[in-house]
């Protein structure tokens, strides 16, 4: 018996575009307030080699 597994991809931070889409969706569902900036939505400190956000 053989199980095919997907190729492994190291963790990466999401694109700015993806984050904007997620924030818009969360606002449309009332999950976050309209004034939520989203800067703290993604924490990449655990991903080796990821530059610090500026």
N, C-alpha and C positions, 0 to 999 in steps of 0.2 A: 504494500500500500504506500502510495506517495502522496504527499500533500504539497501542493504548489503554494508558496508564500510570495507576497508582493516584494519587490525590491525595497531594501531598507533605505530610507532617506533621513539624514541627520536633521535634528530640530533646527528650524530657522524661524526668524520673526516674520509675522504676516506683513504683507505689503500695506502701504499707507492707504491705498484704494480699498483694500479689503476691510481695514479698520473703519474707514468712513462708512462703508456699506453696513457693517455690523452696528455701528452707533446709530445710524438712521433707522435701522430695523428695530433696535431696542427702544428708541424714542417713539416710533410709531405704535409699539405695543404698550407704551406707558411704563416700561421696565426701568427707565432712567429719566430724569427730568430733562426738559428741553435745553437747559443751560449747561448740561454736563459736557465738559470739554473733551474727555476721552484720553487725555495724556497718560493717565495711570491705568489704562485698560490692559496693556500688555507689559509684562515684566520679562525681559530677556536676560536678566542677570545670571540665570542658570545655563544659558547657552554659551559654550566656550567659543571664543573668537568673535563674539558679537560686539561691535563697538557700542560704547555707552551713548544713550540718547542725549541730544543737545537741546 
